[in-house]
Amino acid sequence: MLTLVIDTATPAVTAGVLEVGESVTVLAEKVTVNGKAHGELLAPSIRLALTEAGFVTKDLRAIVAGVGPGPFTGLRVGLVTATALGHALGIPTYAVGTLDALGYGTVGRLLVATDARRKELYFGVYADGVPVSGPSVAKPADITGDYEAAVGAGAHLYPLGVPVLDEPVYPSVLAFGELAAERIRSGAPDEKLTPLYLRRPDAVPPGAPKAPR
């Protein structure tokens, strides 16, 4: 099952192509770290990944999308693109939490964190890659819990009182594929790609109340 992976919930604009069979094989992976250019970078990244893998969009049989949590604008780019492609091609889309993919395959009890902007972090606690709590959003000084180290790009931004692991920094295409593999293999129904924003967007219509800070 040829599968496209898309994630734009972090500054890493990620697109990849997988073959999902008895195992999950990464055929191509394109990651560009630029938190201000999701819209400009995603479509070219998808084309490059498909070209490198030797396929075109009509060959795809499933799409996996990271649903966050993430900042409103960047996350929306990925989910709108995945939904539109799924509808156009008539293939199912599957949702995977971006923190779940970042924590996948890690060892120990870890705080997994990404940048939420506004001097805050999106985070969750994972035990050997399995979610224990979260996802949540808070200022670094307000994050507490039972964990022995931290991982993810967000963990490198602020002091968290525990050691910070070098890898992973951003979630991998393979992690997204592994977390969706059973659904893809079984032909599970198409899933609505509901974004995990955790808070209101910075931009609101005129006259609407602003998000609390």
MOLIN-V308583 format. One record per pair of residues at least 24 apart in sequence whose C-alpha atoms are under 10 Angstrom apart, sorted by sequence separation. I is the first residue (numbers start at 1). GAP is how many residues later the second one is. D is the distance in Angstrom with one decimal. If there is no record, write none. Layout:
I & GAP & D
I & GAP & D
//
This chain:
3 & 24 & 9.8
4 & 24 & 9.7
5 & 24 & 8.9
6 & 24 & 9.8
7 & 24 & 9.5
10 & 24 & 8.9
11 & 24 & 3.8
13 & 24 & 8.3
14 & 24 & 9.3
28 & 24 & 6.1
29 & 24 & 9.0
62 & 24 & 7.6
99 & 24 & 7.2
100 & 24 & 8.5
102 & 24 & 10.0
103 & 24 & 8.8
104 & 24 & 7.9
105 & 24 & 5.1
106 & 24 & 8.7
113 & 24 & 9.4
125 & 24 & 10.0
126 & 24 & 9.8
2 & 25 & 9.4
4 & 25 & 9.9
8 & 25 & 10.0
10 & 25 & 6.9
11 & 25 & 7.5
12 & 25 & 9.8
13 & 25 & 6.0
27 & 25 & 7.8
28 & 25 & 5.5
60 & 25 & 9.8
61 & 25 & 9.1
99 & 25 & 7.0
100 & 25 & 9.8
103 & 25 & 8.2
104 & 25 & 4.5
105 & 25 & 8.5
125 & 25 & 9.0
9 & 26 & 9.2
11 & 26 & 8.6
12 & 26 & 8.4
13 & 26 & 9.2
15 & 26 & 9.8
27 & 26 & 5.3
28 & 26 & 9.3
60 & 26 & 9.4
99 & 26 & 9.4
100 & 26 & 8.4
103 & 26 & 5.1
104 & 26 & 7.1
124 & 26 & 10.0
8 & 27 & 8.8
11 & 27 & 8.0
13 & 27 & 9.9
14 & 27 & 9.1
15 & 27 & 7.2
26 & 27 & 9.0
27 & 27 & 8.8
58 & 27 & 9.9
62 & 27 & 9.3
67 & 27 & 9.5
68 & 27 & 9.5
99 & 27 & 9.4
102 & 27 & 8.7
103 & 27 & 7.5
104 & 27 & 9.0
113 & 27 & 9.8
123 & 27 & 9.8
10 & 28 & 9.4
13 & 28 & 7.0
14 & 28 & 7.3
15 & 28 & 8.8
57 & 28 & 8.6
61 & 28 & 8.4
62 & 28 & 9.1
63 & 28 & 7.5
64 & 28 & 8.6
65 & 28 & 7.3
66 & 28 & 8.7
67 & 28 & 6.1
68 & 28 & 8.1
69 & 28 & 7.2
70 & 28 & 8.2
101 & 28 & 8.8
103 & 28 & 7.9
123 & 28 & 9.8
8 & 29 & 10.0
9 & 29 & 9.3
13 & 29 & 6.3
15 & 29 & 9.3
16 & 29 & 8.2
17 & 29 & 8.5
60 & 29 & 8.0
61 & 29 & 8.6
62 & 29 & 5.5
63 & 29 & 6.4
64 & 29 & 5.7
65 & 29 & 6.3
66 & 29 & 6.1
67 & 29 & 6.0
68 & 29 & 5.5
69 & 29 & 6.6
70 & 29 & 9.5
100 & 29 & 7.7
123 & 29 & 9.3
8 & 30 & 6.6
15 & 30 & 5.9
16 & 30 & 7.0
58 & 30 & 9.5
59 & 30 & 9.2
60 & 30 & 9.8
61 & 30 & 5.7
62 & 30 & 5.2
63 & 30 & 4.7
64 & 30 & 4.8
65 & 30 & 5.3
66 & 30 & 5.0
67 & 30 & 5.3
68 & 30 & 4.8
69 & 30 & 7.3
100 & 30 & 7.8
7 & 31 & 9.7
8 & 31 & 9.3
14 & 31 & 7.5
15 & 31 & 5.4
16 & 31 & 9.7
17 & 31 & 10.0
18 & 31 & 9.9
58 & 31 & 6.7
60 & 31 & 7.8
61 & 31 & 7.4
62 & 31 & 6.0
63 & 31 & 6.2
64 & 31 & 6.0
65 & 31 & 6.2
66 & 31 & 5.5
67 & 31 & 6.1
68 & 31 & 7.0
100 & 31 & 6.9
123 & 31 & 8.4
13 & 32 & 8.1
14 & 32 & 8.5
15 & 32 & 9.0
16 & 32 & 9.1
17 & 32 & 6.3
18 & 32 & 9.8
57 & 32 & 8.0
58 & 32 & 9.7
60 & 32 & 9.9
61 & 32 & 9.3
62 & 32 & 7.7
63 & 32 & 8.8
64 & 32 & 7.0
65 & 32 & 8.4
66 & 32 & 5.1
67 & 32 & 9.2
68 & 32 & 9.2
99 & 32 & 8.9
111 & 32 & 9.5
121 & 32 & 9.8
122 & 32 & 7.8
123 & 32 & 9.1
8 & 33 & 10.0
15 & 33 & 8.8
16 & 33 & 5.7
17 & 33 & 6.5
58 & 33 & 9.8
65 & 33 & 8.7
66 & 33 & 8.8
68 & 33 & 9.9
111 & 33 & 9.5
121 & 33 & 6.3
122 & 33 & 9.9
8 & 34 & 8.1
15 & 34 & 6.7
16 & 34 & 7.8
17 & 34 & 9.8
19 & 34 & 9.9
39 & 34 & 8.9
43 & 34 & 9.9
66 & 34 & 9.2
100 & 34 & 9.9
111 & 34 & 8.4
120 & 34 & 8.8
121 & 34 & 8.3
7 & 35 & 9.0
14 & 35 & 9.8
15 & 35 & 9.2
17 & 35 & 9.0
18 & 35 & 8.7
38 & 35 & 8.4
39 & 35 & 7.5
42 & 35 & 8.1
43 & 35 & 9.5
66 & 35 & 8.2
99 & 35 & 9.0
100 & 35 & 9.0
110 & 35 & 9.8
111 & 35 & 8.6
112 & 35 & 9.8
6 & 36 & 8.3
16 & 36 & 9.8
17 & 36 & 6.9
35 & 36 & 9.7
38 & 36 & 5.7
39 & 36 & 10.0
42 & 36 & 7.5
99 & 36 & 7.4
110 & 36 & 8.4
111 & 36 & 6.1
121 & 36 & 9.1
16 & 37 & 9.0
17 & 37 & 9.9
36 & 37 & 9.3
37 & 37 & 8.1
38 & 37 & 8.5
39 & 37 & 9.4
40 & 37 & 9.6
98 & 37 & 9.7
109 & 37 & 7.6
110 & 37 & 5.1
111 & 37 & 7.8
112 & 37 & 8.8
113 & 37 & 7.3
114 & 37 & 8.8
115 & 37 & 8.9
117 & 37 & 9.5
120 & 37 & 9.7
121 & 37 & 9.2
17 & 38 & 9.1
35 & 38 & 9.9
36 & 38 & 7.9
38 & 38 & 9.4
39 & 38 & 6.0
43 & 38 & 8.3
97 & 38 & 8.9
109 & 38 & 5.0
110 & 38 & 5.9
111 & 38 & 6.3
112 & 38 & 5.8
113 & 38 & 6.3
114 & 38 & 6.0
115 & 38 & 6.9
116 & 38 & 8.0
119 & 38 & 9.1
120 & 38 & 9.3
6 & 39 & 9.5
35 & 39 & 7.5
38 & 39 & 6.6
39 & 39 & 8.3
42 & 39 & 8.6
108 & 39 & 8.2
109 & 39 & 5.8
110 & 39 & 5.1
111 & 39 & 4.5
112 & 39 & 5.0
113 & 39 & 5.2
114 & 39 & 5.5
115 & 39 & 4.6
119 & 39 & 8.8
6 & 40 & 8.1
37 & 40 & 9.9
38 & 40 & 7.9
108 & 40 & 7.4
109 & 40 & 7.1
110 & 40 & 5.2
111 & 40 & 6.3
112 & 40 & 5.8
113 & 40 & 6.7
114 & 40 & 3.9
115 & 40 & 8.2
5 & 41 & 8.8
19 & 41 & 9.7
20 & 41 & 9.9
108 & 41 & 8.2
109 & 41 & 8.7
110 & 41 & 6.9
111 & 41 & 8.6
112 & 41 & 8.9
113 & 41 & 4.8
114 & 41 & 6.9
115 & 41 & 9.4
4 & 42 & 8.2
18 & 42 & 9.6
19 & 42 & 9.8
20 & 42 & 9.6
39 & 42 & 9.5
112 & 42 & 8.0
113 & 42 & 5.5
114 & 42 & 9.1
115 & 42 & 7.9
17 & 43 & 8.9
112 & 43 & 7.3
113 & 43 & 8.9
114 & 43 & 9.1
115 & 43 & 10.0
5 & 44 & 9.9
18 & 44 & 9.7
70 & 44 & 8.1
71 & 44 & 8.6
72 & 44 & 9.9
111 & 44 & 8.2
113 & 44 & 9.7
4 & 45 & 8.9
18 & 45 & 9.7
69 & 45 & 8.6
70 & 45 & 8.0
71 & 45 & 6.3
106 & 45 & 9.1
4 & 46 & 8.5
17 & 46 & 9.3
18 & 46 & 9.9
68 & 46 & 9.7
69 & 46 & 9.8
70 & 46 & 6.5
71 & 46 & 7.6
17 & 47 & 9.9
69 & 47 & 8.4
70 & 47 & 9.3
16 & 48 & 9.7
103 & 48 & 8.0
15 & 49 & 9.9
102 & 49 & 8.4
103 & 49 & 8.4
111 & 49 & 9.4
15 & 50 & 9.4
102 & 50 & 7.0
14 & 51 & 9.8
70 & 51 & 9.6
71 & 51 & 9.6
102 & 51 & 9.8
111 & 51 & 9.2
14 & 52 & 9.4
69 & 52 & 10.0
70 & 52 & 7.5
110 & 52 & 9.6
112 & 52 & 9.9
2 & 53 & 9.1
4 & 53 & 8.9
69 & 53 & 6.7
99 & 53 & 8.9
110 & 53 & 9.9
111 & 53 & 9.2
3 & 54 & 9.9
68 & 54 & 9.1
69 & 54 & 8.7
110 & 54 & 9.4
2 & 55 & 9.8
110 & 55 & 9.5
114 & 55 & 8.7
3 & 56 & 9.0
4 & 56 & 6.9
9 & 56 & 9.7
10 & 56 & 9.7
112 & 56 & 9.7
113 & 56 & 9.2
114 & 56 & 8.2
2 & 57 & 7.0
3 & 57 & 5.7
4 & 57 & 8.3
5 & 57 & 8.8
6 & 57 & 7.7
7 & 57 & 8.5
8 & 57 & 8.6
9 & 57 & 6.8
112 & 57 & 9.6
113 & 57 & 9.6
1 & 58 & 9.3
2 & 58 & 5.1
3 & 58 & 5.9
4 & 58 & 6.5
5 & 58 & 5.9
6 & 58 & 6.3
7 & 58 & 5.7
8 & 58 & 7.1
9 & 58 & 7.0
10 & 58 & 8.1
1 & 59 & 7.6
2 & 59 & 5.4
3 & 59 & 4.8
4 & 59 & 4.7
5 & 59 & 4.8
6 & 59 & 4.8
7 & 59 & 4.6
8 & 59 & 8.4
9 & 59 & 5.1
10 & 59 & 8.6
11 & 59 & 9.3
1 & 60 & 5.8
2 & 60 & 6.7
3 & 60 & 5.4
4 & 60 & 6.2
5 & 60 & 5.8
6 & 60 & 6.4
7 & 60 & 7.5
8 & 60 & 8.1
9 & 60 & 6.4
10 & 60 & 6.2
11 & 60 & 9.5
136 & 60 & 9.8
137 & 60 & 9.5
1 & 61 & 7.2
2 & 61 & 8.8
3 & 61 & 7.2
4 & 61 & 8.4
5 & 61 & 8.0
6 & 61 & 9.5
7 & 61 & 8.2
9 & 61 & 4.4
10 & 61 & 7.6
13 & 61 & 8.7
106 & 61 & 9.2
135 & 61 & 8.7
136 & 61 & 9.8
137 & 61 & 6.9
8 & 62 & 7.9
9 & 62 & 6.6
12 & 62 & 9.8
13 & 62 & 9.8
106 & 62 & 8.5
136 & 62 & 7.1
137 & 62 & 8.2
7 & 63 & 10.0
8 & 63 & 9.2
9 & 63 & 8.4
11 & 63 & 8.0
15 & 63 & 9.5
105 & 63 & 9.8
135 & 63 & 8.3
136 & 63 & 9.8
9 & 64 & 9.0
10 & 64 & 7.4
11 & 64 & 9.8
13 & 64 & 10.0
14 & 64 & 9.1
104 & 64 & 9.6
8 & 65 & 9.2
9 & 65 & 6.0
10 & 65 & 7.7
13 & 65 & 8.7
102 & 65 & 9.6
103 & 65 & 8.2
8 & 66 & 5.6
9 & 66 & 4.6
69 & 66 & 7.2
102 & 66 & 6.9
7 & 67 & 9.2
8 & 67 & 5.1
9 & 67 & 8.3
68 & 67 & 9.0
69 & 67 & 8.3
70 & 67 & 9.9
102 & 67 & 7.7
103 & 67 & 9.5
104 & 67 & 8.3
7 & 68 & 7.6
8 & 68 & 7.9
9 & 68 & 9.0
69 & 68 & 8.7
102 & 68 & 6.1
103 & 68 & 7.7
104 & 68 & 9.2
8 & 69 & 6.9
9 & 69 & 7.8
101 & 69 & 8.7
102 & 69 & 4.1
7 & 70 & 9.1
8 & 70 & 5.2
9 & 70 & 9.4
101 & 70 & 5.4
102 & 70 & 7.1
104 & 70 & 9.6
105 & 70 & 7.8
6 & 71 & 9.9
7 & 71 & 5.9
8 & 71 & 8.1
99 & 71 & 9.1
100 & 71 & 8.5
101 & 71 & 7.0
102 & 71 & 10.0
104 & 71 & 6.1
6 & 72 & 6.3
7 & 72 & 8.1
98 & 72 & 9.0
99 & 72 & 7.7
101 & 72 & 8.5
103 & 72 & 8.7
104 & 72 & 8.6
5 & 73 & 9.9
6 & 73 & 8.1
98 & 73 & 6.9
101 & 73 & 8.7
102 & 73 & 7.4
105 & 73 & 9.9
98 & 74 & 9.7
101 & 74 & 5.2
102 & 74 & 8.7
104 & 74 & 8.7
6 & 75 & 8.6
7 & 75 & 9.3
100 & 75 & 8.5
101 & 75 & 5.5
104 & 75 & 8.1
122 & 75 & 9.7
6 & 76 & 7.0
100 & 76 & 8.4
101 & 76 & 8.9
122 & 76 & 8.7
5 & 77 & 8.7
98 & 77 & 9.6
101 & 77 & 8.7
4 & 78 & 8.9
98 & 78 & 8.1
101 & 78 & 7.3
96 & 79 & 9.5
97 & 79 & 8.5
100 & 79 & 8.3
96 & 80 & 6.5
4 & 81 & 10.0
95 & 81 & 9.0
96 & 81 & 8.9
116 & 81 & 9.7
94 & 82 & 9.8
96 & 82 & 9.9
97 & 82 & 9.2
116 & 82 & 9.8
94 & 83 & 9.9
96 & 83 & 6.9
116 & 83 & 9.9
95 & 84 & 9.3
96 & 84 & 6.9
118 & 84 & 9.8
94 & 85 & 9.8
95 & 85 & 7.7
94 & 86 & 6.8
93 & 87 & 9.9
94 & 87 & 9.7
3 & 88 & 9.9
5 & 88 & 9.7
9 & 88 & 9.4
10 & 88 & 8.4
3 & 89 & 9.9
4 & 89 & 9.4
5 & 89 & 9.5
7 & 89 & 9.3
9 & 89 & 6.8
10 & 89 & 9.9
94 & 89 & 7.9
3 & 90 & 9.6
7 & 90 & 9.7
8 & 90 & 9.0
9 & 90 & 9.4
94 & 90 & 8.1
5 & 91 & 10.0
7 & 91 & 7.5
93 & 91 & 9.2
92 & 92 & 8.5
94 & 94 & 8.8
92 & 95 & 8.4
93 & 95 & 9.6
94 & 95 & 8.6
95 & 95 & 9.4
118 & 95 & 8.0
92 & 96 & 8.1
93 & 96 & 8.4
94 & 96 & 6.5
95 & 96 & 6.7
92 & 97 & 6.7
93 & 97 & 5.3
94 & 97 & 5.3
95 & 97 & 7.5
96 & 97 & 8.9
91 & 98 & 9.7
92 & 98 & 4.3
93 & 98 & 5.7
94 & 98 & 7.6
95 & 98 & 5.7
97 & 98 & 9.1
98 & 98 & 9.3
91 & 99 & 7.7
92 & 99 & 7.1
93 & 99 & 7.4
94 & 99 & 7.1
95 & 99 & 7.9
97 & 99 & 8.2
90 & 100 & 9.8
92 & 100 & 9.4
93 & 100 & 7.5
95 & 100 & 9.1
11 & 103 & 9.2
10 & 104 & 6.9
11 & 104 & 8.3
86 & 104 & 8.9
9 & 105 & 8.9
10 & 105 & 7.1
66 & 105 & 9.4
9 & 106 & 9.5
10 & 106 & 8.5
9 & 107 & 9.6
66 & 107 & 9.9
83 & 108 & 9.7
64 & 109 & 9.5
83 & 109 & 8.2
66 & 110 & 7.5
83 & 110 & 7.2
65 & 111 & 7.9
82 & 111 & 8.4
64 & 112 & 7.0
65 & 112 & 9.6
64 & 113 & 7.2
79 & 113 & 9.7
80 & 113 & 8.7
63 & 114 & 9.5
79 & 114 & 6.4
64 & 115 & 9.4
65 & 115 & 9.5
78 & 115 & 9.9
79 & 115 & 8.1
64 & 116 & 7.1
79 & 116 & 7.5
63 & 117 & 9.6
64 & 117 & 9.5
78 & 117 & 9.9
76 & 118 & 9.8
76 & 119 & 7.5
64 & 120 & 9.1
75 & 120 & 7.3
63 & 121 & 9.0
75 & 121 & 8.7
76 & 121 & 9.6
62 & 122 & 7.1
75 & 122 & 8.3
61 & 123 & 8.9
72 & 123 & 8.6
71 & 124 & 9.9
72 & 124 & 9.0
62 & 125 & 9.2
70 & 125 & 8.2
71 & 125 & 9.1
72 & 125 & 6.4
61 & 126 & 9.9
67 & 126 & 6.6
68 & 126 & 9.2
69 & 126 & 7.1
70 & 126 & 6.9
71 & 126 & 6.6
72 & 126 & 9.6
63 & 127 & 9.6
64 & 127 & 9.8
66 & 127 & 8.6
67 & 127 & 6.6
68 & 127 & 6.2
69 & 127 & 4.5
70 & 127 & 5.9
71 & 127 & 9.1
72 & 127 & 8.8
62 & 128 & 9.1
65 & 128 & 7.5
66 & 128 & 9.8
67 & 128 & 4.9
68 & 128 & 5.1
69 & 128 & 5.3
70 & 128 & 8.2
71 & 128 & 8.9
72 & 128 & 8.0
73 & 128 & 8.0
64 & 129 & 9.4
66 & 129 & 8.5
67 & 129 & 5.9
68 & 129 & 6.9
69 & 129 & 6.7
70 & 129 & 9.6
71 & 129 & 9.3
72 & 129 & 5.6
73 & 129 & 9.3
65 & 130 & 10.0
66 & 130 & 9.5
67 & 130 & 8.7
68 & 130 & 9.1
69 & 130 & 9.5
71 & 130 & 7.4
72 & 130 & 7.9
73 & 130 & 9.4
71 & 131 & 8.9
72 & 131 & 9.1
33 & 137 & 9.4
31 & 139 & 9.3
31 & 140 & 10.0
12 & 141 & 9.8
31 & 141 & 8.9
11 & 142 & 9.2
30 & 142 & 10.0
31 & 142 & 9.2
10 & 143 & 8.8
29 & 143 & 8.5
30 & 143 & 8.8
10 & 144 & 9.5
29 & 144 & 6.6
28 & 145 & 8.8
29 & 145 & 9.0
26 & 146 & 10.0
27 & 146 & 9.9
26 & 147 & 7.4
27 & 147 & 9.8
25 & 148 & 9.9
26 & 148 & 6.3
25 & 149 & 7.5
24 & 150 & 7.2
24 & 151 & 9.5
26 & 151 & 8.6
25 & 152 & 8.6
24 & 153 & 6.7
25 & 153 & 9.4
23 & 154 & 9.8
24 & 154 & 6.5
18 & 155 & 8.0
23 & 155 & 8.5
14 & 156 & 9.3
16 & 156 & 9.0
17 & 156 & 7.9
18 & 156 & 7.7
24 & 156 & 10.0
12 & 157 & 9.5
13 & 157 & 9.8
14 & 157 & 8.8
15 & 157 & 9.6
16 & 157 & 5.9
17 & 157 & 9.3
20 & 157 & 7.6
24 & 157 & 7.3
12 & 158 & 6.9
14 & 158 & 8.2
15 & 158 & 7.3
16 & 158 & 8.6
18 & 158 & 9.8
19 & 158 & 8.9
20 & 158 & 8.7
23 & 158 & 8.4
11 & 159 & 8.7
12 & 159 & 8.7
14 & 159 & 7.5
18 & 159 & 7.1
22 & 159 & 9.1
10 & 160 & 7.7
16 & 160 & 9.7
17 & 160 & 9.2
18 & 160 & 9.9
20 & 160 & 9.5
21 & 160 & 8.3
22 & 160 & 9.7
9 & 161 & 10.0
10 & 161 & 9.1
16 & 161 & 9.5
20 & 161 & 6.5
21 & 161 & 9.6
9 & 162 & 10.0
19 & 162 & 9.8
20 & 162 & 9.2
21 & 163 & 9.0
22 & 163 & 8.4
7 & 164 & 8.6
20 & 164 & 7.5
21 & 164 & 7.0
7 & 165 & 9.4
20 & 165 & 7.2
7 & 166 & 8.6
5 & 167 & 9.6
6 & 167 & 8.1
5 & 168 & 6.3
4 & 169 & 9.1
5 & 169 & 8.9
7 & 169 & 8.9
5 & 170 & 10.0
6 & 170 & 8.8
5 & 171 & 7.1
5 & 172 & 7.3
4 & 173 & 8.9
3 & 174 & 8.1
3 & 178 & 9.7
1 & 180 & 9.7
3 & 181 & 8.6
2 & 182 & 9.7
1 & 183 & 7.6
1 & 184 & 7.6
1 & 186 & 9.9
9 & 186 & 9.3
9 & 187 & 9.3
9 & 188 & 9.5
//
